Amino acid sequence: MTTEKTTSIAKKPVTVRFQRIALFGYFGLLILMPIWLYLIAPREGHSNGFIFAVYILPLLLPLKGILQDKPYTYAWANFIVMFYFIHGFTLLWVAQGQLIWVLLELLFASAMFIGCTYYARHRGQELGLKIRKLKEELAEEKAAHEDKH
């Protein structure tokens, strides 16, 4: 589907709301992580390259698709945000001195996850995109197999 067609179909208010929540979470993490890990509380024993590769680079992977407003990118970006949940929940136990930054990470990760999930769903419905159900796939495969015999 071309970008022209996707931009010509208007977004419902609920879709716009979830996109804003997703963008709040995404850009919040994108701003928070380098500031936190390079300026506020640099990690001892880790190189800057390691910090970038592990904590910042994954957030840059969906940037192009998010800027191009691709629902599929919003959907798969949730796989990336899971890492930040794990990181945040782990630090709740081991880094209580950084509680405010951990809570911000969890807030942004939660907003991104909820926003991306529901934006992809609503926008996909508006655009007529559909993920077929496994049951339908299996029924077609079975029918095709039975036709051969």
C-alpha positions as CSV (number, residue, x, y, z in Angstrom):
1,M,0.0,0.0,0.0
2,T,1.4,3.4,-0.9
3,T,1.9,6.2,1.4
4,E,-0.5,8.4,-0.7
5,K,-3.4,5.9,-0.2
6,T,-2.8,5.6,3.6
7,T,-2.7,9.4,4.1
8,S,-5.9,9.9,2.1
9,I,-7.9,7.8,4.6
10,A,-8.8,9.9,7.5
11,K,-8.0,8.7,11.1
12,K,-10.7,8.5,13.6
13,P,-10.2,10.4,16.9
14,V,-9.6,7.2,18.8
15,T,-6.8,6.3,16.3
16,V,-5.2,9.7,16.6
17,R,-5.4,9.4,20.5
18,F,-3.5,6.0,20.4
19,Q,-1.0,7.3,18.0
20,R,-0.2,10.3,20.3
21,I,0.1,7.9,23.2
22,A,2.5,5.7,21.2
23,L,4.6,8.7,20.1
24,F,4.7,10.1,23.6
25,G,6.1,6.8,24.8
26,Y,8.4,6.2,21.9
27,F,10.0,9.7,21.8
28,G,10.0,9.7,25.6
29,L,12.2,6.6,25.6
30,L,14.3,8.0,22.7
31,I,15.1,11.1,24.7
32,L,15.3,9.6,28.2
33,M,17.7,6.7,27.5
34,P,20.7,8.6,26.2
35,I,20.3,11.4,28.8
36,W,19.9,9.0,31.6
37,L,22.7,6.6,30.6
38,Y,25.2,9.1,29.3
39,L,24.6,12.2,31.5
40,I,22.7,11.5,34.6
41,A,23.9,8.0,35.7
42,P,26.7,6.8,33.3
43,R,27.2,3.0,33.6
44,E,30.6,2.1,35.0
45,G,32.3,-0.7,33.2
46,H,30.4,-0.3,30.0
47,S,31.7,1.6,27.0
48,N,29.7,4.3,25.3
49,G,29.5,2.0,22.2
50,F,28.0,-0.8,24.3
51,I,25.5,1.5,25.9
52,F,24.5,2.8,22.4
53,A,24.2,-0.6,20.8
54,V,22.2,-2.1,23.7
55,Y,20.0,0.7,24.9
56,I,19.6,3.3,22.2
57,L,20.1,1.6,18.8
58,P,17.0,-0.7,19.2
59,L,14.9,2.4,19.6
60,L,16.2,3.7,16.3
61,L,15.1,0.7,14.3
62,P,11.4,1.6,14.0
63,L,12.0,5.4,13.6
64,K,11.6,5.5,9.8
65,G,8.4,3.5,9.8
66,I,7.0,5.5,12.7
67,L,7.8,8.8,11.0
68,Q,6.2,7.4,7.8
69,D,3.1,6.4,9.8
70,K,3.2,2.7,9.0
71,P,0.8,0.6,11.2
72,Y,2.9,-2.5,10.7
73,T,6.0,-0.7,12.2
74,Y,3.9,0.3,15.2
75,A,2.9,-3.3,15.7
76,W,6.4,-4.8,15.6
77,A,7.9,-2.0,17.6
78,N,6.2,-3.7,20.6
79,F,8.8,-6.4,20.4
80,I,11.5,-3.8,21.0
81,V,9.7,-2.1,23.9
82,M,9.6,-5.4,25.8
83,F,13.3,-5.0,26.4
84,Y,12.7,-1.7,28.2
85,F,10.0,-3.3,30.4
86,I,12.5,-5.9,31.4
87,H,15.2,-3.3,32.0
88,G,12.9,-1.1,34.0
89,F,11.4,-3.9,36.2
90,T,14.9,-5.3,36.9
91,L,16.2,-1.9,37.9
92,L,13.2,-1.5,40.3
93,W,15.0,-4.2,42.4
94,V,18.6,-3.4,41.9
95,A,18.8,0.4,41.4
96,Q,16.5,2.0,43.9
97,G,18.6,5.1,43.9
98,Q,17.5,5.8,40.3
99,L,13.8,5.3,41.0
100,I,12.6,8.4,39.2
101,W,14.4,7.4,36.0
102,V,13.2,3.8,36.2
103,L,9.6,5.0,36.7
104,L,10.0,7.3,33.7
105,E,11.3,4.4,31.6
106,L,8.4,2.2,32.7
107,L,5.9,5.0,32.0
108,F,7.2,5.6,28.5
109,A,7.5,1.9,27.7
110,S,3.9,1.4,28.9
111,A,2.6,4.3,26.9
112,M,4.5,3.1,23.8
113,F,3.2,-0.5,24.2
114,I,-0.4,0.5,24.7
115,G,-0.3,3.2,22.0
116,C,1.4,1.1,19.4
117,T,-0.8,-1.9,20.0
118,Y,-4.1,0.0,19.7
119,Y,-2.9,2.4,17.0
120,A,-1.8,-0.5,14.8
121,R,-5.1,-2.2,15.4
122,H,-7.4,0.8,14.7
123,R,-5.3,2.2,11.8
124,G,-5.1,-1.3,10.3
125,Q,-8.9,-1.6,10.4
126,E,-9.3,1.9,8.9
127,L,-7.0,0.9,6.0
128,G,-8.6,-2.5,5.5
129,L,-5.5,-4.4,6.5
130,K,-6.2,-7.7,8.1
131,I,-4.1,-10.4,9.7
132,R,-5.7,-13.7,8.8
133,K,-6.6,-16.1,11.5
134,L,-4.7,-19.3,11.9
135,K,-8.0,-21.2,11.7
136,E,-8.7,-19.8,8.3
137,E,-5.2,-20.6,7.1
138,L,-5.5,-24.2,8.3
139,A,-8.9,-24.6,6.7
140,E,-7.6,-23.4,3.3
141,E,-4.5,-25.6,3.6
142,K,-6.6,-28.6,4.4
143,A,-9.0,-28.0,1.5
144,A,-6.1,-27.6,-0.9
145,H,-4.6,-30.8,0.4
146,E,-7.9,-32.7,0.0
147,D,-8.3,-31.4,-3.6
148,K,-5.0,-33.0,-4.5
149,H,-6.2,-36.4,-3.4
